[in-house]
Amino acid sequence: MTTNVSAYAAPAANAPLERTTVPRRVVGEHDVLIEIKFAGICHSDIHQARDGWGEGIFPMVPGHEIAGVVTEVGAGVTRFTAGDRVGVGCFVDSCRECEYCRQGLEQYCTQGMTGTYNALDRNGEPTYGGYSTHIVVDENYTVRIPEGLALDEAAPLLCAGITLYSPLSHWKAGPGKNVAVVGLGGLGHMGVKIAHALGAEVTVLSQSLRKQEDGLKLGADHYYATSDPETFEKLVGTFDLIISTVSAPLDFGAYLALLKTDGALVNVGAPEEPVSLNLFSVIGGRKTLAGSMIGGIAETQEMLDFCAEHGLGAEIELIRADQINEAYERVLASDVRYRFVIDAATI
């Protein structure tokens, strides 16, 4: 038995999203029912709704930046009670048994994590995401949103926040480290805030200087335009860590040249097209070209607690559900500062 809830879905690839209903399972022993208050719009929602990363499952209800309130708990739930402020990120299940799940790295589950949307759950049923009024999630894949964070500003932390916090933590950004963030968008602006709070010296590398004032307010120490060839001459050998948040192919040779010996260029943005690389770019200087994908449940909770401690909510533009399609076009035009968040009361 299921319950139907209101949602916004893409009925087919590249089709405008429209209001509909989707089924939610009955609350099981270890489940929580969450009344969604806010859902962020991530660029990956657009990639998937438009089949940019491969064939999607339609109708598709995007949304993996979910903030809400628990309204019902299963009989075996121990972590949450009704009224708790909670969040749900990019996945809602994993095998729980592989070496990575046991280490709290569920995002790298060897059997594959179950995506919050555009995925099939362990019973073979499609998952539907946060552009909806309610969602049922296992308590073990739900995180607590500290009181210090407003729910609307916390929603984007469930993807954008953890996507930047995880590599910054893994590659030990902090005092004495020189960190660059490529792109000042939904991901990048959180990277700047978090890297600054960790104590690193922070540089933004953006196409133009259009957002320079914003970048410096968010915590950047320096800001350079990548459209200016002098940037790549001036900054050779400068950075310990560069995190690229852009979803367009980069000239990796040019960016790798900006790293110190033993530096790392970490990609969290995912271009739809393959990229090319001259391996001499990494051989010289023992450099690392890496990727990073969100974070595990424990690390996501750690990130939320860190953001609450330092007052790091996302910079958001709150929209109604009937503005989703317009918001998608504005994201593609880089016309948002810096994350659209849907008021779920309007769904």
Number of C-alpha atoms within 10 A of each C-alpha: 6 10 12 12 15 17 26 27 24 22 18 16 19 14 13 16 24 17 16 17 16 20 17 18 14 14 19 16 13 16 23 30 24 27 23 25 22 30 34 34 27 22 20 18 21 20 19 21 27 18 16 17 15 10 12 18 21 15 20 27 30 29 28 29 27 35 31 29 22 21 16 18 24 18 12 11 17 11 14 19 15 13 13 17 23 23 30 32 29 24 24 24 21 23 16 17 13 15 13 17 20 12 12 16 19 29 22 19 21 15 13 13 22 22 21 27 25 23 19 16 17 12 6 8 9 21 23 28 32 29 32 32 23 26 25 20 23 18 21 16 20 24 22 19 25 19 11 16 21 16 23 25 21 31 33 33 31 27 27 27 30 29 24 30 28 20 23 23 15 9 14 15 24 19 13 10 18 21 28 29 28 26 24 25 23 29 29 29 28 29 34 30 25 28 28 21 20 19 14 22 22 29 24 30 25 22 15 14 17 10 16 19 11 14 24 16 11 18 21 25 15 14 21 19 19 18 13 12 9 11 15 17 12 10 14 15 17 17 25 22 27 27 26 26 25 22 17 13 14 14 11 17 15 13 20 24 22 24 27 18 18 14 25 24 24 20 20 22 23 19 17 14 11 7 11 11 12 9 11 11 18 22 11 12 16 14 20 18 16 12 15 18 18 25 26 24 23 15 17 26 20 16 23 26 19 17 24 18 13 15 14 22 22 28 21 20 16 17 17 15 23 15 13 20 15 10 22 20 12 13 20 11 9 13 13 16 17 20 26 27 29 30 20 24 13 15 18
